Every structure is written in structure tokens, then in C-alpha cells.
Amino acid sequence: MKRQEIFFSISKVPLDFSVMLGAFFIAWALRREAESFFWVSLEEQIIETDRLFQFAIFWSLLYISVFALHWLYQIRISQSKVEEILSLVRYSIYWFLFFAVWVYLGNGIIYTWWEIPRLIILYAMILWCLWSLGSRILLNSLQSYLTSKKILQKRNLILISDISEKDISPILRDIKRAKVYTITWYIASKKIPKYKIPYLGWAKDFEDNLLKYSCDELHYIHSDFDDVVLYSIWESARIHWVRYRYITNNFDITKTNTTLSLIHKIPVIEILNTPLESWNRVLKRIFDILFSLFGIVIFFPVFIIIAILIKLEDPGWPIIYKNLRIGQWGKLFHCYKFRYMYWKYCIKEWYGVNVEKDPAYLVEKELIASKNTRSWPLYKIHNDPRKTRTGTILEKYSLDEFPQFFNVLFWDMSIVWPRPHQPREVEKYEKYQKRLLTIKPGMTWMAQVHGREKNNFNKEAELDLFYIENWSFLLDFKIILKTLSYILLRK
């Protein structure tokens, strides 16, 4: 564990305490000036300064204790910043509810001094939430910045790997993007061609190298070492306090999604298909309905503007195009999109035209053959001549997909789930990939924010399967935030 990791984790305790203590006194000052804010006459009801100080000290300490009991000060090497912020908000709300009940039910029983004014509680709650979030974001940003500038030391990492340079490249890229590791060297029974990492092999001086290079972590990817050698490496890592981790494959991930139960006296372990069962499915549907309604209401003026622009550039109908897709359990449905092509180039299968005889389909086949930038059956036509000028902007910022809020509302789709595939793509599914059809498709999905057009068909399917097996509301929230980041920043 690096010293700066301990320092930044421990510093959150006095920082949160100071924020909480300060929030009470700023709230107290705001309460004294409440009349000038609201232009109304409020009853003079101010707690004395010494009483407020005692009150603030006690509740600030309790605030820190609640966070500590829920592991918000746990020293972690890497942590999801979104998860940390959501946990902070959640436990702040829990603390506030307990605080409010105690203040008003405890007066005269637990304590006897004059009750603290309600506006002080309201102001304090708003201030400590905003300041806690802001201070945590600033602290994390400072740590990331100092690490990127090499002012703080990164963690020295060893890899156990004998896979090819081509296969390890995406793994190395993701490790680099984590911004907390320096890959020191790798272990294998023999040197792998084209590796850009130093190779020290596997020898009796392995433990000496651990100390020489001040190694912090050892990541197992794959190797042809026998069990004796691997056990020896593992023991050496434990002796020298080097963290030992391994990068999982799909089956390893699935095995962690298990439950233990009994059939009478027989213990059985079930590998769950997805955590999205029972009440989780109900809550996700409620979220989809509320989110889609919110999207339709908020963006309705944008819908009107887009419709006018499409109509002005190409007077043909329709403005919202129905695209044939395959949904849950192989059911066909029409996926709504703003039309971003000239109508003559749109495939009209949903409009009574036979696909094989549709001139638009023949044009698309020719373009795929000559200008496709992705591996089949996925395709992306470079400089597609079928797009209108309005359509180019719509597709660039994913505005063409806004009508899919109606698909979500009608329950053909969800906000977040795997991508709705076309029939020609589903025909290419391997057996394990057919699991993608066990849930409804989504407006955004895992592969949308992890590689996007750079993914081939198999990689996209793997990401979607990972989502199915490891679904959570937090994962949905992350994907939504990353989608917005991509749309707005084109990242």
C-alpha cells in the first residue's frame, strides 16, 4: 500500500468532519439573515452559540462514524468514483433522517435546551451534501492529477502471461487507462515475441526481484506454469505483501454470480443467469417508464425542431422511420428513429416493400461491400452518401435515437440493456450469444460506452453478456453517464 493512498484515504475523515461542522455554523448564520432572503417576518428562534457548537461536534462525529461503519473510508487502490459519490449521498440521507427524528423527538427527553431551528437543519443538510460531494471530487481529482504528473508514485505491477502480443494489447490498454499502474515486468516460461514489457523470466531469484523492483501487485492472466510453480509465486507474493489478483474470463465471472440453498439436506449452488429477477425487474421497469416519460417531455421541443429540419431538407415521409429489429425471445419489433437518410435510400421492409426487390437494399449492399469500416455482420459506412445534412448531425450526436423513448414506454426496449440487433446479425449468433435475446434491447448498452465502433461482433456480444451476468442499478447509472459524456464530448 503506497503512502499517498493511505494519506488520501485518511484525509477524508477530517475533511468530512470540517465540512459538517462548518455547514452547521454557515446554516446558523443564514438563519439569522433569513428575513432578508425571503422578505417575510420569521419568528426569532436562534440556538445559542455554545449550544450549537456542542450540538455540531456531536453530530459531526456521528456523521463520521456512520460513514466509517459503511466502509466509506476504506483504503482502496482503485474505486469507482460514481459508486463512491452515490454511497456518500445515500448514507448522508440516512444520517439526515435519523438526525431529524432525534432532534424533534428527543427534545425534552434526551436533551432539554431550546430546539434547533428547522431552517438551520435544512440549510445544513443542503450545505453538507454539496460540500461533501465537492470536497470528495476535488480530492479524487487532485490525487489523479498528481499521479498523472508523476508527483505521486504509481503502483508497480507484474503480469503472469504467456498469451500473444495481439491478445494482451487490449488488457495493457485498459491497465494504462486506469492511471494507477506502472507495468514493471512480466513472468512466463519463455519470452513472448513483440512484448513491450521487460521480461525477467521465472527463476529462483524471483523473490529478490520482487524486492528489487518494489513490486506492489501481481496480476495473473494466463500461463503454462504447473501448479507447483504457481503456488510458489503465490506464496512469495503473500510473504512480501504483494497483492495477488487474476484477470477473469467469462466463466469465472459467471461463477461468482451464485446462490447457495438446500434441497432438504442437500446443499446446492445455483449459477444465476442474471441478477435482474423478481423485484429488480419490476423496479427497472418503473425506472424505464419514468425516464422515458421524462425524456419525451423534456425533449419534445427538440423533437419538433428536428421534424421541421428533416421535412425541409427532404419532404418525403415518414419523419420517424421504423427499423426492423429483433427483441426479447426473437420477437420482431419496429425500432423508432428520426430519419437521417433521404427517403429513397431507406429500406422499406416495414412499409410493404419486399427487401430483395427494394432498390434501397441493393444500394446498401453495394456500400457495405465498398465502404464498410467494421467487421461483418456489423457495419459502418464511411462518408455515407445516403445521409442528409441534417441526418449527419443527428447521427453524430445520437439525436436520431430520441424516438426510442416511445419504444421504452411501449416496452419493446429498455433505457439500458443489450443493443437491438438486425435479423442478419442474429443469424450469425453462436449458441452462447443467443442469451442476448433473453432480455429486451436497450437505447444504450455496455459496448456503446466501451469501444463503440471499435468493437467487433464477438467483443460487443461479450460486453453485453457481461452486463447481463453482472447487472445492477449502479452499472446502469454508469452506462447512462458515460453515454451522455460520449454524446456531449464525443469521447
Helices and strands as residue ranges (DSSP letters): H 3-32, H 34-38, H 49-69, H 81-106, H 118-148, E 155-161, H 165-178, E 181-187, H 206-212, E 217-222, H 227-239, E 243-246, H 250-256, E 258-263, E 266-271, H 278-313, E 320-326, G 328-330, E 332-338, G 343-345, G 349-351, G 355-357, H 359-371, H 389-396, G 399-401, H 404-409, E 414-416, H 423-426, G 432-438, E 442-444, G 452-454, H 457-469, H 473-489
